[in-house]
Amino acid sequence: MLADKILTLKLPTPLFVASGSSVRQVIETVQRQQAGAVLVVEDKRLVGIMTERDVLMKIVARDVDYDQPVDLFMTPNPRTLTPDRTIGEAISLMHKEGFRNIPIVDAKTGEAISLFRIRDVIYHLAESFPEHLLNLPPEPNQKMKTAEGA
């Protein structure tokens, strides 16, 4: 599985907002679409990413004018991968850098085409190994006091 290419996953089309959009517009868009991240683009070129973490750390409970541009609060020039990279590379980058989302860009045009999210890894694991995941106890180190079954 780790050697599989990112393009083998059924990744969603990312949510885009234009550079210069207000923080208010971005938050309303994210809430309406129930997304955890939005890609900020300028003429289809990725210039940044705004995640739930960015909103919590940079906007919530701060004296922020919600009419300010998202560009002031987004993570500019995010790390990206191309669809021909492996799932293992993406997971490794996420672990090393503490990312939950990695934009996937077209290798030729540089245009953002999808978003690799930690939840996609979880869904892929659940689909690939259902018998293992469905039989796990609620807590991995949990021990049963009595044997189950007859």
N, C-alpha and C positions, 0 to 999 in steps of 0.2 A: 504494500500500500504506500509506503513512504517513497518508493521509487516511481510511483505513478505520476504522470504529468498533471499539473493544475487543471489543464483543459478537460480532463476526464471527469471533473466534478461538475455538478449542475449549479454553477454559481449564479446568483441573481444579478440582474442589471442594476448597477448602482444608482443611487439617488444623486442627482446633480443640482447644484445651484451656481449661479453666475458670480464671478468675483465682483465684489462691490455690493452684493445683496446685504440687506440689513440683518442684524442678529435676530431681530423679531421675525423676519420672513423665514430665515433658516430654521429657527426653533418651531415655528408653525408648520413648516413643510415636514420636518422630522417627526413631529407629533402626529400629523395627519397620515403620514405614510408608515408610522410605527417603525422607524429605522433607528439603528444605533449609531450611524455615521452618515455623513454626506460628503461628496467630493465637490470641491470648489474648482470650477473650470473657467478658463478664459479662451474663447474661440476653440472649444473642445480640448484644449490643452490643460492638463492637470496642474493646478498651482497650489493646492492645499487640500487638507482634509479636516473636517470638524466632527469630532466624536462626542459621545455622551460625556466622556472623561474631560474633554476640553470645556464643555459647557459647565460641568460641576466645578472644575478647578479654576476657571478663568472668569466665569460670569455669575453663577448663582451666589447669592449672599454678598455680592460686591456692588459697588456703586457704578453700575454700567448703564450707559444710555443704549437701550435696545435698538435705537435707530443708527447706531454706528455700524460700519461695514464689517462683515464677517472676517475679512482679511486681517483685522487687528487681533483676532482671537483664535483663528485656525492654526493648525500645524502646517507651516509652509513647506513646500517641496518634500512631501513625504516619500519615504522609501517605497519603491515599487518592485514588482516582479512581472515577468512575461508569462503567458500561458504555457510555454514549453518548459518552464522550470518545474521542479518536482514538489510534491506535497511535503516531503521531508524538508526541503530547503525552506519552504514557507513556514513550517512549524518551528524549525530551528531559528529562523529570523524572529519570529514572534516571541519565542522563549528568550532569546538573547537580548532583544531590545524592549521587551515588555509590551509589545503591540497586541491589540485584539483584532485589528483590521489592517489589511494590506491591499492597496489598489493594484489591480492587474491591468497592465497597459499593453497595447498592440506593439509588437517589436518593431514594426516598420514605421507606423505613423506616430507612435507615442501617445495615442489617444487612449484614455481610460475606458476599459470595456467591461470590467466587473470588479467585484470587491471580495477578497478572500477574508472570511471572518472565522473566528474561533468556533462559532456555532456550526459552520459548514464542516469543520473537522469532526465535531461531535456527531452531527447527522450522518456523515460518511461512515464513521465507525459503527454507529447503530445499524445502518443498513448493511454493512459488510459483515458484521459479527453479531447478529441479533441473538443467537442462542447463548452467547457469552454474556452479553450485557443484560438481557432480560432475566437471567438467573442469578445476578449479583444481589447480595443482601443490601439493604438500604445504606449501611455503613460498611466500607470495605473490611475493617478489622473486627467486625461484629462476629461473635461466636454464639451459636445457639445453645441455650441451657439444656434443652432436651432435643433429641433427634426427631426430625420431622418424618412423617410417613408411617407406614405400617411395619 
